[in-house]
């Protein structure tokens, strides 16, 4: 397999890579995104994503090891060997093991979600911070949720910070972007109860039935949920706050509620 050496940080390929890392518009228009790190790279391959280009540094990752990974998956992307100086320019993390790659995006639809016998869905409304969304995907993977639905997203699903925060969960969890009405109609058509996380007019989360098929719906930390989801909820829950603050980080809240559903299903009682 041919390998091209890049010796200058001004090389157009490097500029192109940096543009994809930093600009959401660039990622959306070109249908490409960037993955950094050996673990995340492997998870993207396992998730069926196709690599277009790979930049690697032999100070961290030997050519033979890279080719062995690609041989196992039968991919033939363009390969670029870069110096340690250039790699340190394009890598955000110092422990990413010498590989940065460009992949093709996948745009999933609600119809692409394959539901289990007893679905658990996470719905996020207008979550802005990619790090929070990445952490929620990590929770969804750990709790074996069927999917994460992002309604009216304020960050794109292939933001590098999202991928880093999720340590690759973006590739193992089916994630769909749509508007709230589309999500609601899909949930209802599949017989999935809607549980909203909110402070007002709600009961404690551990007193709510999550054994049944459920979608746990959460809003942004600043604004919370819109009236749309409050109006269509089958149940409204809250996490008890015993200190002076009135809310938790959305990824922490997601973990608490998801694993309450896991606990109830393991015990078969709410």
Secondary structure as UniProt FT lines:
FT   STRAND          3..6
FT   TURN            9..10
FT   HELIX           12..22
FT   HELIX           24..30
FT   STRAND          32..36
FT   HELIX           38..46
FT   TURN            47..48
FT   STRAND          51..56
FT   TURN            58..60
FT   HELIX           63..73
FT   STRAND          78..82
FT   HELIX           84..90
FT   TURN            94..95
FT   TURN            97..98
FT   STRAND          99..104
FT   HELIX           110..112
FT   TURN            117..118
FT   STRAND          120..125
FT   HELIX           130..142
FT   TURN            143..144
FT   STRAND          147..151
FT   TURN            157..158
FT   HELIX           160..165
FT   TURN            166..168
FT   HELIX           169..172
FT   STRAND          175..178
FT   HELIX           180..189
FT   TURN            190..191
FT   STRAND          193..197
FT   TURN            200..201
FT   STRAND          203..204
FT   HELIX           205..207
FT   STRAND          214..218
FT   TURN            221..223
FT   HELIX           227..232
FT   STRAND          235..238
FT   HELIX           250..267
//
